[in-house]
Amino acid sequence: MGETGQTVDYHFHDVMKMVTIGSGGERAVDDIKLTRYACYIVAQNASATGKPAVAGAQAYFAIQTRTQELTAQREFDVERLIARQKYRDSDKKRAIEE
């Protein structure tokens, strides 16, 4: 378990991949396959100084986080408006019945 309570082995998988070598042949090399969460953790903890790929990853996750925040806020606002409309309709109905 990592410090966040996540199982490290779930997010970082040891894999083998084939790469082309100078003679045109291929050989297997060790690699690591990351989940989206692992990519996020690596990007947020890396220094972007002189590393455009890290800066790009950090920007990507910042944008995705903000998009999710806006989506959640919009869903909350829509639910709130629906509840207000139901209350307004029931208030009108009660006023007519009185």
Residue frames relative to the residue before (quaternion, step in Angstrom):
aa qw qx qy qz dx dy dz
M 1.0000 0.0000 0.0000 0.0000 0.00 0.00 0.00
G 0.3629 -0.7109 0.5613 0.2188 3.52 -1.06 0.81
E 0.7190 -0.4447 0.3141 0.4321 3.56 -1.28 0.05
T 0.6714 0.4898 -0.2983 0.4694 3.61 1.18 -0.46
G 0.5592 -0.6073 0.3874 0.4105 3.57 1.28 -0.05
Q 0.5294 0.6191 -0.4056 0.4147 3.57 1.30 0.08
T 0.4473 -0.6571 0.5304 0.2946 3.56 -1.13 0.65
V 0.4349 -0.7372 0.4575 0.2411 3.57 -0.48 1.24
D 0.6721 0.5203 -0.3086 0.4270 3.59 0.85 -0.94
Y 0.5970 0.5610 -0.3655 0.4419 3.60 1.15 -0.48
H 0.7644 0.3997 -0.1891 0.4692 3.59 0.97 -0.82
F 0.7506 0.2653 -0.1574 0.5843 3.60 1.23 -0.44
H 0.0324 -0.8263 0.5615 -0.0294 3.60 -0.26 1.30
D 0.3520 -0.6985 0.5819 0.2227 3.57 -0.89 0.96
V 0.0465 0.7890 -0.6085 0.0702 3.57 -0.84 1.01
M 0.3356 -0.6774 0.6035 0.2535 3.53 -1.36 0.17
K 0.0241 -0.7807 0.6233 0.0385 3.55 -1.08 0.69
M 0.4389 -0.6823 0.5230 0.2613 3.51 -1.21 0.55
V 0.0650 -0.7830 0.6183 0.0174 3.56 -0.96 0.93
T 0.4651 -0.6584 0.5160 0.2898 3.53 -1.18 0.64
I 0.2288 -0.7703 0.5815 0.1267 3.56 -0.90 0.94
G 0.7737 -0.4152 0.2419 0.4129 3.58 -1.31 0.30
S 0.7005 0.4677 -0.2814 0.4597 3.59 0.98 -0.74
G 0.5920 -0.5802 0.3599 0.4282 3.57 1.29 -0.02
G 0.5629 0.5844 -0.3897 0.4357 3.56 1.26 -0.15
E 0.3893 -0.6972 0.5446 0.2566 3.53 -1.31 -0.08
R 0.0160 -0.7706 0.6354 0.0466 3.52 -1.27 0.45
A 0.5136 -0.6433 0.4832 0.2982 3.53 -1.23 0.59
V 0.0336 -0.7754 0.6304 0.0144 3.56 -1.09 0.81
D 0.5377 -0.6069 0.4780 0.3378 3.53 -1.20 0.60
D 0.0428 0.7717 -0.6332 0.0411 3.56 -1.10 0.73
I 0.3003 -0.7237 0.5853 0.2085 3.56 -1.30 0.10
K 0.2173 -0.7523 0.6113 0.1145 3.55 -0.92 0.99
L 0.1898 -0.8117 0.5488 0.0624 3.57 -0.77 1.10
T 0.4166 -0.6392 0.5723 0.3005 3.54 -1.19 0.57
R 0.6954 -0.4407 0.3503 0.4466 3.57 -1.29 0.14
Y 0.6332 0.5352 -0.3198 0.4587 3.57 1.01 -0.85
A 0.6577 0.5015 -0.3084 0.4699 3.59 0.92 -0.88
C 0.6237 0.5297 -0.3381 0.4649 3.59 1.00 -0.78
Y 0.6386 0.5299 -0.3167 0.4594 3.56 0.98 -0.86
I 0.6725 0.4989 -0.2970 0.4590 3.58 0.84 -1.00
V 0.6597 0.5002 -0.3106 0.4670 3.60 0.90 -0.90
A 0.6784 0.5019 -0.2978 0.4463 3.60 0.84 -0.99
Q 0.6974 0.4828 -0.2842 0.4470 3.60 0.87 -0.89
N 0.7352 0.4122 -0.2333 0.4849 3.58 1.12 -0.55
A 0.5849 0.5659 -0.3727 0.4457 3.58 1.28 0.03
S 0.4520 -0.6491 0.5339 0.2988 3.55 -1.24 0.48
A 0.3334 -0.7650 0.5229 0.1738 3.57 -0.80 1.03
T 0.4274 0.7207 -0.4566 0.2992 3.58 1.26 -0.14
G 0.8529 0.0053 -0.0549 0.5192 3.56 -0.57 1.20
K 0.6601 0.4678 -0.3052 0.5023 3.58 1.24 0.29
P 0.2357 -0.8214 0.5031 0.1290 3.60 0.08 1.25
A 0.6193 0.5462 -0.3545 0.4387 3.60 1.05 -0.67
V 0.6530 0.4927 -0.3106 0.4841 3.60 1.01 -0.81
A 0.6416 0.5147 -0.3250 0.4666 3.58 0.93 -0.87
G 0.6522 0.5168 -0.3081 0.4611 3.59 0.97 -0.81
A 0.6548 0.5045 -0.3065 0.4720 3.57 0.98 -0.85
Q 0.6494 0.5089 -0.3183 0.4668 3.59 0.97 -0.83
A 0.6463 0.5044 -0.3156 0.4778 3.58 0.99 -0.82
Y 0.6285 0.5450 -0.3319 0.4449 3.59 0.95 -0.86
F 0.7145 0.4450 -0.2684 0.4684 3.58 0.78 -0.99
A 0.6022 0.5369 -0.3612 0.4676 3.61 1.08 -0.60
I 0.6635 0.4939 -0.3004 0.4749 3.59 0.94 -0.88
Q 0.6629 0.5029 -0.3115 0.4589 3.60 0.91 -0.87
T 0.6308 0.5285 -0.3304 0.4622 3.58 1.03 -0.78
R 0.6743 0.4861 -0.2948 0.4713 3.58 0.90 -0.92
T 0.6207 0.5361 -0.3399 0.4602 3.59 1.00 -0.79
Q 0.6607 0.5001 -0.3028 0.4708 3.58 0.95 -0.87
E 0.6318 0.5271 -0.3303 0.4625 3.59 1.00 -0.79
L 0.6738 0.4905 -0.2937 0.4682 3.59 0.91 -0.89
T 0.6354 0.5229 -0.3234 0.4672 3.58 1.03 -0.80
A 0.6608 0.4995 -0.3042 0.4705 3.58 0.92 -0.88
Q 0.6511 0.5076 -0.3165 0.4671 3.59 0.96 -0.83
R 0.6429 0.5182 -0.3205 0.4641 3.59 0.98 -0.84
E 0.6455 0.5120 -0.3189 0.4684 3.60 0.94 -0.85
F 0.6392 0.5176 -0.3155 0.4732 3.58 0.99 -0.84
D 0.6678 0.5072 -0.2964 0.4571 3.59 0.91 -0.94
V 0.6448 0.5127 -0.3217 0.4667 3.59 0.97 -0.84
E 0.6566 0.5039 -0.3102 0.4678 3.60 0.92 -0.89
R 0.6388 0.5245 -0.3155 0.4662 3.57 1.02 -0.82
L 0.6672 0.4944 -0.3017 0.4684 3.60 0.95 -0.85
I 0.6229 0.5254 -0.3340 0.4737 3.57 1.03 -0.74
A 0.6589 0.5007 -0.3061 0.4706 3.59 0.93 -0.88
R 0.6433 0.5143 -0.3215 0.4672 3.59 0.98 -0.81
Q 0.6532 0.5097 -0.3164 0.4620 3.60 0.97 -0.83
K 0.6363 0.5178 -0.3271 0.4690 3.61 0.99 -0.80
Y 0.6472 0.5096 -0.3121 0.4733 3.56 0.98 -0.87
R 0.6510 0.5183 -0.3068 0.4620 3.58 0.93 -0.93
D 0.6657 0.5022 -0.3017 0.4622 3.59 0.94 -0.91
S 0.6740 0.4758 -0.3079 0.4739 3.59 0.93 -0.84
D 0.6132 0.5444 -0.3390 0.4613 3.59 1.10 -0.67
K 0.6504 0.5065 -0.3040 0.4776 3.59 1.00 -0.84
K 0.6524 0.5216 -0.3069 0.4562 3.55 0.97 -0.94
R 0.6604 0.4996 -0.3065 0.4695 3.58 0.97 -0.87
A 0.6358 0.5341 -0.3239 0.4535 3.59 1.03 -0.80
I 0.6535 0.5078 -0.3086 0.4688 3.60 1.03 -0.80
E 0.6756 0.5086 -0.2867 0.4503 3.58 1.01 -0.83
E 0.6390 0.5487 -0.3386 0.4194 3.59 1.12 -0.52
